[in-house]
Amino acid sequence: MEALKRHIKSTKIAEIEIEMKLYIDECTRLRTQLEEVIRSKDTFADPQEVRIIEERFQQQEMVIAGLRNENNEILLAFSGKDQEIMQLKDLIERSKKHGTKDASKLK
């Protein structure tokens, strides 16, 4: 039993060591990529490109804000329609109750 417990513990330790090595390898890979990007002359080095990207972001933010407003308006419309449906259901239920009372009076 002790040997089995030690085996399980050593297996878990080995798994953790492998995961740790993979994590270190991934961090090293990402760091290398980041350093390459920093060293390279990417589009962000050009102020003109930065302005173009910022303008695109602003345009996208305006579109998103517009869509949010439309979404809120639609939600309000749905809420109003839901209330209208509930009122109509209540009206139908009341008319059914009154209709059965009126029908029994006719007999």
C-alpha positions as CSV (number, residue, x, y, z in Angstrom):
1,M,0.0,0.0,0.0
2,E,2.8,2.4,0.9
3,A,4.5,1.6,-2.4
4,L,1.3,2.4,-4.3
5,K,0.9,5.7,-2.4
6,R,4.5,6.7,-3.2
7,H,4.0,5.7,-6.8
8,I,0.8,7.9,-7.0
9,K,2.7,10.8,-5.4
10,S,5.6,10.5,-7.7
11,T,3.3,10.3,-10.7
12,K,1.6,13.6,-9.6
13,I,5.0,15.2,-9.0
14,A,6.2,14.1,-12.5
15,E,3.0,15.5,-14.1
16,I,3.5,18.8,-12.3
17,E,7.2,18.9,-13.4
18,I,6.2,18.3,-17.0
19,E,3.5,21.0,-16.9
20,M,6.0,23.4,-15.3
21,K,8.5,22.6,-18.1
22,L,5.9,23.2,-20.8
23,Y,4.9,26.5,-19.1
24,I,8.5,27.6,-19.0
25,D,8.9,26.7,-22.7
26,E,5.8,28.6,-23.7
27,C,6.9,31.6,-21.7
28,T,10.3,31.5,-23.4
29,R,8.6,31.2,-26.8
30,L,6.3,34.1,-26.2
31,R,9.2,36.2,-24.8
32,T,11.2,35.5,-28.0
33,Q,8.3,36.5,-30.2
34,L,7.7,39.7,-28.2
35,E,11.4,40.7,-28.4
36,E,11.3,40.1,-32.2
37,V,8.2,42.3,-32.5
38,I,9.9,45.0,-30.4
39,R,13.1,44.9,-32.5
40,S,11.3,44.8,-35.9
41,K,10.0,48.0,-37.5
42,D,6.3,47.3,-37.4
43,T,3.5,49.5,-38.5
44,F,3.2,51.2,-35.1
45,A,6.5,52.9,-35.7
46,D,4.9,55.0,-38.4
47,P,2.8,57.9,-36.9
48,Q,0.6,57.9,-40.1
49,E,-0.3,54.3,-39.5
50,V,-1.0,54.9,-35.9
51,R,-3.5,57.7,-36.8
52,I,-5.2,55.5,-39.3
53,I,-5.6,52.7,-36.8
54,E,-6.9,55.2,-34.1
55,E,-9.4,56.6,-36.6
56,R,-10.6,53.0,-37.4
57,F,-11.0,52.3,-33.7
58,Q,-13.0,55.5,-33.2
59,Q,-15.3,54.6,-36.1
60,Q,-15.8,51.2,-34.7
61,E,-16.6,52.6,-31.3
62,M,-19.2,54.9,-32.9
63,V,-20.7,51.9,-34.7
64,I,-20.8,49.9,-31.5
65,A,-22.4,52.8,-29.6
66,G,-25.0,53.1,-32.3
67,L,-25.7,49.4,-32.1
68,R,-26.0,49.5,-28.3
69,N,-28.5,52.4,-28.6
70,E,-30.6,50.4,-31.2
71,N,-30.4,47.4,-29.0
72,N,-31.7,49.4,-26.0
73,E,-34.5,50.8,-28.1
74,I,-35.5,47.3,-29.3
75,L,-35.4,46.0,-25.7
76,L,-37.8,48.9,-24.7
77,A,-40.1,48.1,-27.6
78,F,-40.1,44.4,-26.7
79,S,-40.8,45.3,-23.1
80,G,-43.8,47.5,-24.2
81,K,-45.1,44.7,-26.4
82,D,-44.8,42.2,-23.5
83,Q,-46.8,44.5,-21.3
84,E,-49.4,44.9,-24.1
85,I,-49.6,41.1,-24.5
86,M,-50.1,40.6,-20.7
87,Q,-52.9,43.2,-20.8
88,L,-54.6,41.5,-23.7
89,K,-54.3,38.1,-21.9
90,D,-55.9,39.6,-18.9
91,L,-58.7,41.1,-21.0
92,I,-59.3,37.7,-22.7
93,E,-59.4,36.0,-19.3
94,R,-61.9,38.5,-18.0
95,S,-64.0,38.3,-21.1
96,K,-64.0,34.5,-20.8
97,K,-65.2,34.7,-17.2
98,H,-67.9,37.2,-18.1
99,G,-68.8,35.2,-21.2
100,T,-69.5,32.1,-19.2
101,K,-71.5,34.0,-16.6
102,D,-73.5,35.7,-19.4
103,A,-74.1,32.3,-21.1
104,S,-75.4,30.8,-17.8
105,K,-77.8,33.7,-17.4
106,L,-79.3,33.0,-20.9
107,K,-80.3,29.5,-19.9
